[in-house]
Amino acid sequence: MSLETPALIQEARRQLEICNACRYCEGFCAVFPAMMRNKMFADGDISHMANLCHNCRGCYYSCQYAPPHEFQLNLPAALAEVRQDSWESHVWPQGIGRLFHNHGVAIMALIVLATTALMWVALNLRPAEGDGFYAYIGHNVMVAIFAPAFLLPLLALFVGLRRYWRDTGGRRATVSDLRGAFWSVAKMRNLSGGHGEGCNFEKEDRYSNARRWAHQAVLVGFLLCFAATSVASIMHTFGMPAPYPLFSPPKLLGIPGGILLVLGTIEMARLKLKADPTLGARRVWGGEMAFVVLLGLTGATGLILYAATGTAAVAWLLPLHLGTVLTLFLLLPFSKMVHGFFRLAALIIEEQKKKFMREVVTAD
């Protein structure tokens, strides 16, 4: 727990208590049904609601108690601060996430440069042999570098999620819990503002689905790229090493995935530049933008590398792409990437809480 946690929780509690008395925004998103189940809010309840919030900002622009009213309600910002603090406080080792989000652009640039240099050294220490990219770096060398860089951050993330699950009242998940949560993620339902017209992120009191579409493009693009890498690894294991032709599973998955990732991150960056920074966690604006840029660079360098296949530019582009991907893996538990895992956990817990309330009502 950071030194700021009690103050952040207390301010969010103050605002939620006023919202719970008003209830004008009860249909806006998943936060408000969760809020109305309680008369008093434990710290874990507030952390849970903060991770349900998608910062769509619809409640702020509809609120009669927002500034300049003396109540000074800014629930999106209050929940954003608690949400950010929950990631930084739960993920091990603590402190790295806060450091990244406070100095995101500089840290991202330094790690990309360092990992690119590392990959360039790895490429140049090995005699050229093999086909395609394997003429520059061997499969076993890549596995030796990327496996720890992927698995160790996942371990840190698992520790953080376990702590969060315990603190917010999570129980053993059932198939129905998972189905409901994953369906919400797939549809980005809470980014629709509860009424299907979109949210108010970049257009203030006007609705827009642009942020929802951008998030879906990034999510699908990332999953396609991950699937392409996984399929390529399986094919290599069964004696079908790279390079792969255009009409092969890795390329049919990876190329559309890279395009969606680039387009989605460009739109997310554009929307973030238009949005009011006072309705989010202002301290971490740079870190959030750095994460968006890093995701976009991962897709863009992969597409450029594929377009340069067979040219001398591969010797320079391959270390850059691999360094960017390695940076994304290393920063996984400490960048905005972590929000997807915590939000999924919150949605699963919310399914459990709703089921429990239905059971209580039925029993009565």
C-alpha positions as a LaTeX table, in Angstrom:
\begin{tabular}{lrrr}
\hline
Residue & $x$ (\AA) & $y$ (\AA) & $z$ (\AA) \\
\hline
Met1 & 0.00 & 0.00 & 0.00 \\
Ser2 & 1.37 & 3.41 & $-0.96$ \\
Leu3 & 1.38 & 6.39 & 1.37 \\
Glu4 & $-1.33$ & 8.02 & $-0.77$ \\
Thr5 & $-3.73$ & 5.06 & $-0.63$ \\
Pro6 & $-5.78$ & 6.05 & 2.48 \\
Ala7 & $-6.38$ & 9.59 & 1.19 \\
Leu8 & $-7.35$ & 8.36 & $-2.29$ \\
Ile9 & $-9.72$ & 5.77 & $-0.84$ \\
Gln10 & $-11.29$ & 8.29 & 1.52 \\
Glu11 & $-11.96$ & 10.82 & $-1.25$ \\
Ala12 & $-13.46$ & 8.12 & $-3.48$ \\
Arg13 & $-15.60$ & 6.97 & $-0.54$ \\
Arg14 & $-16.89$ & 10.53 & 0.00 \\
Gln15 & $-17.90$ & 10.86 & $-3.63$ \\
Leu16 & $-19.45$ & 7.39 & $-3.85$ \\
Glu17 & $-21.59$ & 8.06 & $-0.78$ \\
Ile18 & $-23.00$ & 11.18 & $-2.42$ \\
Cys19 & $-23.56$ & 9.27 & $-5.69$ \\
Asn20 & $-25.28$ & 6.47 & $-3.80$ \\
Ala21 & $-27.71$ & 8.98 & $-2.28$ \\
Cys22 & $-28.45$ & 10.57 & $-5.66$ \\
Arg23 & $-28.44$ & 7.54 & $-8.02$ \\
Tyr24 & $-29.16$ & 9.63 & $-11.11$ \\
Cys25 & $-26.46$ & 7.73 & $-13.04$ \\
Glu26 & $-27.58$ & 4.23 & $-12.04$ \\
Gly27 & $-27.73$ & 2.86 & $-15.61$ \\
Phe28 & $-24.48$ & 4.32 & $-16.91$ \\
Cys29 & $-22.04$ & 1.46 & $-16.36$ \\
Ala30 & $-21.16$ & $-1.48$ & $-14.12$ \\
Val31 & $-19.93$ & 0.80 & $-11.32$ \\
Phe32 & $-23.36$ & 2.03 & $-10.30$ \\
Pro33 & $-25.16$ & $-1.31$ & $-9.81$ \\
Ala34 & $-22.12$ & $-2.40$ & $-7.77$ \\
Met35 & $-22.33$ & 0.83 & $-5.76$ \\
Met36 & $-26.04$ & 0.44 & $-5.02$ \\
Arg37 & $-25.52$ & $-2.97$ & $-3.41$ \\
Asn38 & $-23.82$ & $-1.28$ & $-0.47$ \\
Lys39 & $-24.74$ & 1.31 & 2.14 \\
Met40 & $-21.14$ & 1.49 & 3.35 \\
Phe41 & $-17.98$ & 0.96 & 1.34 \\
Ala42 & $-14.99$ & $-1.06$ & 2.55 \\
Asp43 & $-11.61$ & $-0.32$ & 0.98 \\
Gly44 & $-11.89$ & $-3.51$ & $-1.10$ \\
Asp45 & $-15.32$ & $-2.43$ & $-2.42$ \\
Ile46 & $-13.89$ & 0.88 & $-3.59$ \\
Ser47 & $-10.90$ & $-0.80$ & $-5.27$ \\
His48 & $-13.34$ & $-3.19$ & $-6.97$ \\
Met49 & $-15.53$ & $-0.36$ & $-8.30$ \\
Ala50 & $-12.48$ & 1.60 & $-9.42$ \\
Asn51 & $-11.40$ & $-1.31$ & $-11.62$ \\
Leu52 & $-14.92$ & $-1.67$ & $-13.03$ \\
Cys53 & $-14.76$ & 1.97 & $-14.15$ \\
His54 & $-13.71$ & 2.49 & $-17.79$ \\
Asn55 & $-13.30$ & 6.27 & $-17.36$ \\
Cys56 & $-16.01$ & 6.95 & $-19.96$ \\
Arg57 & $-16.84$ & 10.17 & $-18.03$ \\
Gly58 & $-20.56$ & 10.05 & $-18.74$ \\
Cys59 & $-21.38$ & 10.36 & $-15.04$ \\
Tyr60 & $-19.31$ & 13.54 & $-14.73$ \\
Tyr61 & $-21.05$ & 15.36 & $-17.57$ \\
Ser62 & $-24.46$ & 14.33 & $-16.21$ \\
Cys63 & $-23.70$ & 15.17 & $-12.59$ \\
Gln64 & $-25.48$ & 18.09 & $-10.88$ \\
Tyr65 & $-22.85$ & 18.05 & $-8.12$ \\
Ala66 & $-19.79$ & 18.42 & $-10.36$ \\
Pro67 & $-17.72$ & 21.62 & $-10.08$ \\
Pro68 & $-18.54$ & 24.42 & $-9.48$ \\
His69 & $-20.98$ & 22.82 & $-7.03$ \\
Glu70 & $-19.65$ & 22.80 & $-3.48$ \\
Phe71 & $-19.64$ & 18.97 & $-3.41$ \\
Gln72 & $-16.92$ & 19.06 & $-6.14$ \\
Leu73 & $-17.76$ & 15.60 & $-7.50$ \\
Asn74 & $-15.34$ & 14.23 & $-10.07$ \\
Leu75 & $-15.96$ & 10.51 & $-9.78$ \\
Pro76 & $-14.01$ & 9.52 & $-12.95$ \\
Ala77 & $-10.85$ & 11.15 & $-11.58$ \\
Ala78 & $-11.34$ & 9.80 & $-8.05$ \\
Leu79 & $-11.80$ & 6.24 & $-9.31$ \\
Ala80 & $-8.91$ & 6.63 & $-11.78$ \\
Glu81 & $-6.58$ & 7.55 & $-8.92$ \\
Val82 & $-7.71$ & 4.57 & $-6.82$ \\
Arg83 & $-7.50$ & 2.25 & $-9.83$ \\
Gln84 & $-3.96$ & 3.32 & $-10.62$ \\
Asp85 & $-2.95$ & 3.00 & $-6.99$ \\
Ser86 & $-4.46$ & $-0.50$ & $-6.82$ \\
Trp87 & $-2.20$ & $-1.69$ & $-9.65$ \\
Glu88 & 0.89 & $-0.07$ & $-8.20$ \\
Ser89 & 0.16 & $-1.34$ & $-4.68$ \\
His90 & $-0.70$ & $-4.93$ & $-5.59$ \\
Val91 & 1.79 & $-5.82$ & $-8.34$ \\
Trp92 & 5.16 & $-7.06$ & $-7.13$ \\
Pro93 & 7.74 & $-5.61$ & $-6.84$ \\
Gln94 & 5.94 & $-2.48$ & $-5.68$ \\
Gly95 & 7.21 & 0.88 & $-6.79$ \\
Ile96 & 8.23 & 0.01 & $-10.35$ \\
Gly97 & 4.77 & 0.75 & $-11.71$ \\
Arg98 & 4.71 & 4.15 & $-10.02$ \\
Leu99 & 8.18 & 4.92 & $-11.39$ \\
Phe100 & 7.12 & 4.00 & $-14.93$ \\
His101 & 3.90 & 5.99 & $-14.87$ \\
Asn102 & 5.63 & 9.05 & $-13.44$ \\
His103 & 8.39 & 8.99 & $-16.08$ \\
Gly104 & 6.83 & 6.74 & $-18.73$ \\
Val105 & 8.14 & 8.22 & $-21.97$ \\
Ala106 & 11.74 & 8.47 & $-20.75$ \\
Ile107 & 11.75 & 4.97 & $-19.23$ \\
Met108 & 10.14 & 3.43 & $-22.31$ \\
Ala109 & 12.66 & 5.10 & $-24.62$ \\
Leu110 & 15.62 & 4.01 & $-22.48$ \\
Ile111 & 14.44 & 0.38 & $-22.27$ \\
Val112 & 13.70 & 0.23 & $-26.01$ \\
Leu113 & 17.19 & 1.55 & $-26.75$ \\
Ala114 & 18.79 & $-0.85$ & $-24.26$ \\
Thr115 & 16.90 & $-3.92$ & $-25.49$ \\
Thr116 & 17.50 & $-2.97$ & $-29.13$ \\
Ala117 & 21.23 & $-2.73$ & $-28.39$ \\
Leu118 & 21.06 & $-6.11$ & $-26.63$ \\
Met119 & 19.34 & $-7.69$ & $-29.62$ \\
Trp120 & 21.85 & $-6.08$ & $-32.01$ \\
Val121 & 24.72 & $-7.60$ & $-30.00$ \\
Ala122 & 22.98 & $-11.00$ & $-29.99$ \\
Leu123 & 22.54 & $-10.80$ & $-33.75$ \\
Asn124 & 26.15 & $-9.83$ & $-34.41$ \\
Leu125 & 27.75 & $-12.37$ & $-32.09$ \\
Arg126 & 26.22 & $-15.25$ & $-34.01$ \\
Pro127 & 27.50 & $-16.36$ & $-37.45$ \\
Ala128 & 24.90 & $-15.91$ & $-40.15$ \\
Glu129 & 23.12 & $-19.17$ & $-40.93$ \\
Gly130 & 19.59 & $-20.38$ & $-41.56$ \\
Asp131 & 16.83 & $-18.82$ & $-43.60$ \\
Gly132 & 14.87 & $-15.62$ & $-43.16$ \\
Phe133 & 15.25 & $-14.05$ & $-39.74$ \\
Tyr134 & 17.15 & $-17.13$ & $-38.53$ \\
Ala135 & 20.02 & $-15.94$ & $-40.71$ \\
Tyr136 & 20.38 & $-13.20$ & $-38.10$ \\
Ile137 & 19.40 & $-14.84$ & $-34.83$ \\
Gly138 & 18.82 & $-18.47$ & $-33.93$ \\
His139 & 15.53 & $-19.81$ & $-32.61$ \\
Asn140 & 17.15 & $-21.11$ & $-29.42$ \\
Val141 & 18.76 & $-17.74$ & $-28.75$ \\
Met142 & 15.38 & $-16.03$ & $-29.11$ \\
Val143 & 13.76 & $-18.53$ & $-26.73$ \\
Ala144 & 16.56 & $-18.04$ & $-24.19$ \\
Ile145 & 16.01 & $-14.27$ & $-24.22$ \\
Phe146 & 12.24 & $-14.01$ & $-24.53$ \\
Ala147 & 11.05 & $-16.89$ & $-22.32$ \\
Pro148 & 12.36 & $-15.37$ & $-19.05$ \\
Ala149 & 11.37 & $-11.87$ & $-20.19$ \\
Phe150 & 7.79 & $-13.11$ & $-20.65$ \\
Leu151 & 7.42 & $-15.56$ & $-17.78$ \\
Leu152 & 8.96 & $-13.48$ & $-14.98$ \\
Pro153 & 6.67 & $-10.46$ & $-15.59$ \\
Leu154 & 3.73 & $-12.88$ & $-15.71$ \\
Leu155 & 4.77 & $-14.16$ & $-12.29$ \\
Ala156 & 4.83 & $-10.59$ & $-10.94$ \\
Leu157 & 1.41 & $-9.99$ & $-12.47$ \\
Phe158 & 0.04 & $-13.20$ & $-10.94$ \\
Val159 & 1.21 & $-12.11$ & $-7.48$ \\
Gly160 & $-0.55$ & $-8.76$ & $-7.92$ \\
Leu161 & $-3.78$ & $-10.29$ & $-9.17$ \\
Arg162 & $-3.81$ & $-12.78$ & $-6.31$ \\
Arg163 & $-3.52$ & $-9.94$ & $-3.80$ \\
Tyr164 & $-6.23$ & $-7.95$ & $-5.57$ \\
Trp165 & $-8.54$ & $-10.99$ & $-5.75$ \\
Arg166 & $-8.18$ & $-11.55$ & $-2.02$ \\
Asp167 & $-8.67$ & $-7.89$ & $-1.07$ \\
Thr168 & $-11.80$ & $-7.42$ & $-3.19$ \\
Gly169 & $-13.61$ & $-10.60$ & $-2.13$ \\
Gly170 & $-13.04$ & $-12.85$ & $-5.13$ \\
Arg171 & $-14.07$ & $-16.50$ & $-4.85$ \\
Arg172 & $-13.54$ & $-19.61$ & $-6.96$ \\
Ala173 & $-14.70$ & $-18.69$ & $-10.45$ \\
Thr174 & $-17.30$ & $-20.78$ & $-12.26$ \\
Val175 & $-17.83$ & $-21.18$ & $-16.00$ \\
Ser176 & $-20.75$ & $-18.75$ & $-15.89$ \\
Asp177 & $-18.62$ & $-16.16$ & $-14.08$ \\
Leu178 & $-15.95$ & $-16.40$ & $-16.76$ \\
Arg179 & $-18.47$ & $-16.40$ & $-19.60$ \\
Gly180 & $-20.15$ & $-13.22$ & $-18.38$ \\
Ala181 & $-16.85$ & $-11.41$ & $-17.79$ \\
Phe182 & $-15.28$ & $-12.38$ & $-21.11$ \\
Trp183 & $-18.47$ & $-11.40$ & $-22.96$ \\
Ser184 & $-18.28$ & $-7.93$ & $-21.38$ \\
Val185 & $-14.64$ & $-7.64$ & $-22.47$ \\
Ala186 & $-15.36$ & $-8.82$ & $-26.01$ \\
Lys187 & $-18.17$ & $-6.32$ & $-26.50$ \\
Met188 & $-16.49$ & $-3.53$ & $-24.50$ \\
Arg189 & $-19.98$ & $-3.17$ & $-23.07$ \\
Asn190 & $-19.12$ & $-0.62$ & $-20.42$ \\
Leu191 & $-17.60$ & 1.71 & $-23.00$ \\
Ser192 & $-21.06$ & 2.05 & $-24.53$ \\
Gly193 & $-22.05$ & 4.27 & $-21.61$ \\
Gly194 & $-24.87$ & 1.95 & $-20.55$ \\
His195 & $-27.19$ & 3.25 & $-23.27$ \\
Gly196 & $-25.41$ & 2.02 & $-26.41$ \\
Glu197 & $-24.58$ & 5.48 & $-27.76$ \\
Gly198 & $-20.99$ & 5.48 & $-26.58$ \\
Cys199 & $-19.10$ & 7.41 & $-23.91$ \\
Asn200 & $-18.10$ & 11.02 & $-23.35$ \\
Phe201 & $-14.33$ & 10.58 & $-23.23$ \\
Glu202 & $-13.28$ & 13.00 & $-25.96$ \\
Lys203 & $-16.51$ & 14.88 & $-26.82$ \\
Glu204 & $-17.51$ & 15.92 & $-23.31$ \\
Asp205 & $-21.32$ & 16.09 & $-23.16$ \\
Arg206 & $-21.69$ & 14.40 & $-26.59$ \\
Tyr207 & $-21.58$ & 10.64 & $-27.05$ \\
Ser208 & $-19.02$ & 8.80 & $-29.18$ \\
Asn209 & $-18.10$ & 5.17 & $-29.83$ \\
Ala210 & $-14.62$ & 6.08 & $-31.12$ \\
Arg211 & $-12.85$ & 5.00 & $-27.93$ \\
Arg212 & $-14.75$ & 1.72 & $-27.87$ \\
Trp213 & $-13.76$ & 0.95 & $-31.47$ \\
Ala214 & $-10.14$ & 1.91 & $-30.82$ \\
His215 & $-9.97$ & $-0.39$ & $-27.78$ \\
Gln216 & $-11.51$ & $-3.26$ & $-29.75$ \\
Ala217 & $-9.02$ & $-2.76$ & $-32.59$ \\
Val218 & $-6.09$ & $-2.82$ & $-30.15$ \\
Leu219 & $-7.44$ & $-5.85$ & $-28.26$ \\
Val220 & $-8.12$ & $-7.88$ & $-31.41$ \\
Gly221 & $-4.85$ & $-6.77$ & $-33.00$ \\
Phe222 & $-2.83$ & $-7.76$ & $-29.96$ \\
Leu223 & $-4.55$ & $-11.15$ & $-29.72$ \\
Leu224 & $-3.96$ & $-11.82$ & $-33.43$ \\
Cys225 & $-0.26$ & $-10.94$ & $-33.10$ \\
Phe226 & 0.06 & $-13.15$ & $-30.03$ \\
Ala227 & $-1.73$ & $-15.97$ & $-31.86$ \\
Ala228 & 0.60 & $-15.56$ & $-34.87$ \\
Thr229 & 3.67 & $-15.90$ & $-32.64$ \\
Ser230 & 2.17 & $-18.91$ & $-30.85$ \\
Val231 & 1.25 & $-20.66$ & $-34.09$ \\
Ala232 & 4.72 & $-20.00$ & $-35.51$ \\
Ser233 & 6.29 & $-21.56$ & $-32.39$ \\
Ile234 & 4.10 & $-24.65$ & $-32.73$ \\
Met235 & 4.93 & $-24.95$ & $-36.42$ \\
His236 & 8.65 & $-24.66$ & $-35.64$ \\
Thr237 & 8.33 & $-27.42$ & $-33.03$ \\
Phe238 & 6.80 & $-29.71$ & $-35.66$ \\
Gly239 & 9.58 & $-29.12$ & $-38.16$ \\
Met240 & 8.11 & $-26.18$ & $-40.10$ \\
Pro241 & 10.51 & $-23.30$ & $-39.34$ \\
Ala242 & 10.26 & $-19.73$ & $-40.63$ \\
Pro243 & 10.25 & $-17.96$ & $-43.02$ \\
Tyr244 & 6.57 & $-18.45$ & $-43.79$ \\
Pro245 & 4.79 & $-17.51$ & $-47.02$ \\
Leu246 & 2.10 & $-14.83$ & $-47.15$ \\
Phe247 & $-0.77$ & $-17.33$ & $-47.10$ \\
Ser248 & 0.34 & $-19.16$ & $-43.97$ \\
Pro249 & $-1.25$ & $-19.04$ & $-40.50$ \\
Pro250 & 1.43 & $-16.84$ & $-38.90$ \\
Lys251 & 1.17 & $-14.25$ & $-41.66$ \\
Leu252 & $-2.62$ & $-14.42$ & $-42.01$ \\
Leu253 & $-2.87$ & $-13.73$ & $-38.29$ \\
Gly254 & 0.08 & $-11.40$ & $-37.79$ \\
Ile255 & $-0.37$ & $-8.93$ & $-40.65$ \\
Pro256 & $-4.03$ & $-8.02$ & $-39.89$ \\
Gly257 & $-3.13$ & $-8.01$ & $-36.19$ \\
Gly258 & $-0.28$ & $-5.55$ & $-36.75$ \\
Ile259 & $-2.47$ & $-3.27$ & $-38.87$ \\
Leu260 & $-5.25$ & $-3.23$ & $-36.25$ \\
Leu261 & $-2.71$ & $-2.59$ & $-33.50$ \\
Val262 & $-1.24$ & 0.41 & $-35.32$ \\
Leu263 & $-4.58$ & 1.92 & $-36.32$ \\
Gly264 & $-6.07$ & 1.35 & $-32.88$ \\
Thr265 & $-3.18$ & 2.95 & $-31.01$ \\
Ile266 & $-3.12$ & 5.96 & $-33.34$ \\
Glu267 & $-6.80$ & 6.54 & $-32.60$ \\
Met268 & $-6.31$ & 6.00 & $-28.87$ \\
Ala269 & $-3.49$ & 8.55 & $-28.82$ \\
Arg270 & $-5.61$ & 11.04 & $-30.76$ \\
Leu271 & $-8.54$ & 10.65 & $-28.37$ \\
Lys272 & $-6.27$ & 10.95 & $-25.33$ \\
Leu273 & $-4.88$ & 14.23 & $-26.65$ \\
Lys274 & $-8.42$ & 15.57 & $-27.08$ \\
Ala275 & $-9.76$ & 14.40 & $-23.69$ \\
Asp276 & $-9.81$ & 16.52 & $-20.53$ \\
Pro277 & $-6.84$ & 15.36 & $-18.38$ \\
Thr278 & $-8.52$ & 16.55 & $-15.16$ \\
Leu279 & $-11.05$ & 13.69 & $-15.43$ \\
Gly280 & $-8.40$ & 11.00 & $-15.11$ \\
Ala281 & $-5.28$ & 10.29 & $-13.08$ \\
Arg282 & $-3.20$ & 13.28 & $-14.21$ \\
Arg283 & 0.00 & 11.99 & $-12.61$ \\
Val284 & 0.15 & 9.02 & $-14.98$ \\
Trp285 & $-0.83$ & 10.73 & $-18.26$ \\
Gly286 & 2.71 & 10.41 & $-19.62$ \\
Gly287 & 3.01 & 6.75 & $-18.65$ \\
Glu288 & $-0.33$ & 5.93 & $-20.26$ \\
Met289 & 0.66 & 7.69 & $-23.48$ \\
Ala290 & 4.04 & 5.92 & $-23.44$ \\
Phe291 & 2.24 & 2.58 & $-23.25$ \\
Val292 & 0.02 & 3.46 & $-26.23$ \\
Val293 & 3.10 & 4.49 & $-28.22$ \\
Leu294 & 4.90 & 1.28 & $-27.25$ \\
Leu295 & 1.97 & $-0.87$ & $-28.42$ \\
Gly296 & 1.86 & 1.03 & $-31.70$ \\
Leu297 & 5.62 & 0.69 & $-32.19$ \\
Thr298 & 5.38 & $-3.06$ & $-31.63$ \\
Gly299 & 2.88 & $-3.41$ & $-34.46$ \\
Ala300 & 4.53 & $-0.86$ & $-36.77$ \\
Thr301 & 8.07 & $-2.26$ & $-36.49$ \\
Gly302 & 6.73 & $-5.76$ & $-37.14$ \\
Leu303 & 4.94 & $-4.64$ & $-40.32$ \\
Ile304 & 7.95 & $-2.64$ & $-41.54$ \\
Leu305 & 10.24 & $-5.58$ & $-40.83$ \\
Tyr306 & 8.02 & $-7.89$ & $-42.87$ \\
Ala307 & 7.95 & $-5.39$ & $-45.76$ \\
Ala308 & 11.78 & $-5.23$ & $-45.66$ \\
Thr309 & 12.25 & $-9.02$ & $-45.78$ \\
Gly310 & 15.12 & $-9.94$ & $-48.08$ \\
Thr311 & 16.78 & $-6.52$ & $-47.92$ \\
Ala312 & 19.82 & $-5.28$ & $-46.00$ \\
Ala313 & 17.51 & $-3.21$ & $-43.78$ \\
Val314 & 16.54 & $-6.37$ & $-41.89$ \\
Ala315 & 19.86 & $-6.28$ & $-40.01$ \\
Trp316 & 18.77 & $-2.98$ & $-38.42$ \\
Leu317 & 15.02 & $-3.43$ & $-38.26$ \\
Leu318 & 15.08 & $-6.86$ & $-36.61$ \\
Pro319 & 16.89 & $-5.69$ & $-33.44$ \\
Leu320 & 14.53 & $-2.70$ & $-33.21$ \\
His321 & 11.41 & $-4.87$ & $-33.49$ \\
Leu322 & 12.69 & $-7.51$ & $-31.09$ \\
Gly323 & 13.80 & $-4.80$ & $-28.65$ \\
Thr324 & 10.35 & $-3.20$ & $-28.78$ \\
Val325 & 8.61 & $-6.53$ & $-28.16$ \\
Leu326 & 11.03 & $-7.32$ & $-25.33$ \\
Thr327 & 10.29 & $-3.93$ & $-23.75$ \\
Leu328 & 6.55 & $-4.62$ & $-23.96$ \\
Phe329 & 7.06 & $-7.94$ & $-22.17$ \\
Leu330 & 9.30 & $-6.47$ & $-19.46$ \\
Leu331 & 6.87 & $-3.64$ & $-18.72$ \\
Leu332 & 3.79 & $-5.90$ & $-18.81$ \\
Pro333 & 2.99 & $-5.76$ & $-15.05$ \\
Phe334 & 3.98 & $-2.11$ & $-14.62$ \\
Ser335 & 2.50 & $-0.32$ & $-17.65$ \\
Lys336 & $-1.13$ & 0.37 & $-18.57$ \\
Met337 & $-1.17$ & $-3.16$ & $-20.02$ \\
Val338 & $-1.89$ & $-4.39$ & $-16.51$ \\
His339 & $-5.29$ & $-2.70$ & $-16.55$ \\
Gly340 & $-6.71$ & $-5.37$ & $-18.84$ \\
Phe341 & $-5.93$ & $-8.14$ & $-16.36$ \\
Phe342 & $-7.23$ & $-6.24$ & $-13.34$ \\
Arg343 & $-10.39$ & $-5.18$ & $-15.17$ \\
Leu344 & $-11.06$ & $-8.76$ & $-16.22$ \\
Ala345 & $-10.60$ & $-9.85$ & $-12.61$ \\
Ala346 & $-13.02$ & $-7.11$ & $-11.49$ \\
Leu347 & $-15.61$ & $-8.24$ & $-14.04$ \\
Ile348 & $-15.33$ & $-11.85$ & $-12.89$ \\
Ile349 & $-15.75$ & $-10.77$ & $-9.26$ \\
Glu350 & $-18.72$ & $-8.62$ & $-10.27$ \\
Glu351 & $-20.39$ & $-11.66$ & $-11.87$ \\
Gln352 & $-19.89$ & $-13.50$ & $-8.57$ \\
Lys353 & $-21.34$ & $-10.64$ & $-6.53$ \\
Lys354 & $-24.39$ & $-10.34$ & $-8.79$ \\
Lys355 & $-24.99$ & $-14.08$ & $-8.59$ \\
Phe356 & $-24.73$ & $-13.95$ & $-4.79$ \\
Met357 & $-27.29$ & $-11.13$ & $-4.61$ \\
Arg358 & $-29.70$ & $-13.08$ & $-6.84$ \\
Glu359 & $-29.34$ & $-16.06$ & $-4.56$ \\
Val360 & $-30.06$ & $-13.90$ & $-1.51$ \\
Val361 & $-33.16$ & $-12.42$ & $-3.12$ \\
Thr362 & $-34.40$ & $-15.86$ & $-4.18$ \\
Ala363 & $-33.84$ & $-17.24$ & $-0.68$ \\
Asp364 & $-35.88$ & $-14.39$ & 0.82 \\
\hline
\end{tabular}
